[in-house]
Amino acid sequence: MNSVESAKYRKHLEEGGVPPQQAVAHADALGEVLHNIQESMATRDWVRAEIRTQLQDLKFDMVKWMITLFVTLFIAQTGVTIGAVIALIRYLPR
């Protein structure tokens, strides 16, 4: 809370019947709490960077999964082809 807002808040408290010393203490405490909240809040840049990082990780995981799938299918296809060739060689008349 900046000094203008703090003075305005103290004035409202004093108009409401709060003693001046208490009004100052309330305004200072509220200012400190608001400052701490503002410090701990995520900024747009931080959120964008975090999303960008998460998307890069997701893309990497997807590519890794796709390569694993293609390699597995290639090995399975090769096994089926070799099995078919062996079966043809065995069962064809000579």
C-alpha positions in Angstrom: 0.0 0.0 0.0 1.6 3.3 -1.0 1.7 6.4 1.3 -1.4 8.1 -0.3 -3.5 5.0 0.1 -2.1 4.5 3.7 -3.0 8.1 4.6 -6.5 7.7 3.1 -7.0 4.4 5.0 -5.9 6.0 8.3 -8.3 8.9 7.6 -11.2 6.5 7.1 -10.3 4.7 10.3 -10.1 7.9 12.3 -13.4 9.1 10.9 -14.9 5.8 12.0 -13.8 6.5 15.6 -10.5 4.6 15.7 -7.8 6.4 17.8 -5.0 7.9 15.6 -2.3 5.6 17.0 -4.4 2.6 16.3 -5.3 3.9 12.8 -1.5 4.2 12.1 -0.8 0.7 13.4 -3.7 -0.7 11.3 -2.5 1.0 8.2 1.1 0.0 8.6 0.1 -3.7 9.3 -2.2 -3.8 6.3 0.5 -2.2 4.1 3.0 -4.9 5.2 0.5 -7.7 4.6 -0.3 -6.3 1.1 3.4 -5.9 0.3 4.0 -9.5 1.3 1.1 -10.7 -0.8 2.3 -8.7 -3.8 5.9 -10.1 -3.4 4.6 -13.7 -3.3 2.2 -13.4 -6.3 3.1 -14.9 -9.6 3.8 -12.5 -12.4 2.7 -12.9 -16.0 6.2 -13.4 -17.1 6.8 -16.2 -14.5 3.5 -17.9 -15.5 4.4 -17.7 -19.2 7.9 -19.1 -18.5 6.4 -21.9 -16.4 3.9 -22.8 -19.1 6.6 -22.7 -21.8 8.7 -25.1 -19.7 5.8 -27.4 -19.1 5.0 -27.5 -22.9 8.6 -28.2 -23.8 8.6 -31.1 -21.3 5.4 -32.4 -22.8 6.7 -32.2 -26.3 9.8 -34.0 -25.3 7.8 -36.8 -23.6 5.5 -37.1 -26.7 8.4 -37.4 -29.1 10.1 -40.0 -26.7 6.8 -42.0 -26.6 6.4 -41.8 -30.4 10.0 -43.0 -31.0 9.5 -45.9 -28.6 6.2 -46.8 -30.3 7.7 -46.7 -33.8 10.8 -48.8 -32.7 8.5 -51.3 -31.0 6.2 -51.6 -34.1 9.3 -51.9 -36.4 10.6 -54.8 -34.3 7.2 -56.4 -34.3 6.8 -55.9 -38.0 10.2 -57.4 -38.7 9.4 -60.4 -36.5 6.2 -61.0 -38.4 7.9 -60.7 -41.7 10.7 -63.1 -40.8 8.2 -65.5 -39.4 6.1 -65.4 -42.6 9.2 -66.0 -44.7 10.3 -68.9 -42.6 6.8 -70.4 -42.8 6.7 -70.0 -46.6 10.1 -71.7 -46.9 9.0 -74.6 -44.7 5.6 -75.3 -46.2 6.3 -74.6 -49.9 6.9 -77.8 -51.9 10.4 -78.4 -53.1 
